């Protein structure tokens, strides 16, 4: 499994970026897909998740500003980030895997809360996003 992110960069507060993650080496959509981020000195944070059923989930900190989507034909996952804030500055990673939901109804949205399963996910190398005030 290979995941390759791109699209990061430096923007001013209020700006937009679109991250892409191209997947290869496995049957795309076998697992849940998600975006995570980690800022220096902080723990990794789940940002958005997308299931094979198209259902999405977002961290409260990005809800209403970020949109996760995918192009199955291109085997590419996207994260559209609007109204960016300085606190969004981080290394952003895409990942694929099977979270273990505490509530079966959560589906792939469990990627946002499952802190144990990420150790078994497949990860990209990350793309840096820097937002200046």
Secondary structure, 3 states (H helix, E strand, C coil): CEEEEECCEEEECCCCEEEEEEEECCCCCCCEEEEEEECCCCCCEEEEEECCCCCEEECCCCCCCEEEEEECCCCEEEEEECCCCHHHCEEEEEEEECCCCCCHHHHHHHHHCCCCHHHHCEECCCEEEEEEC
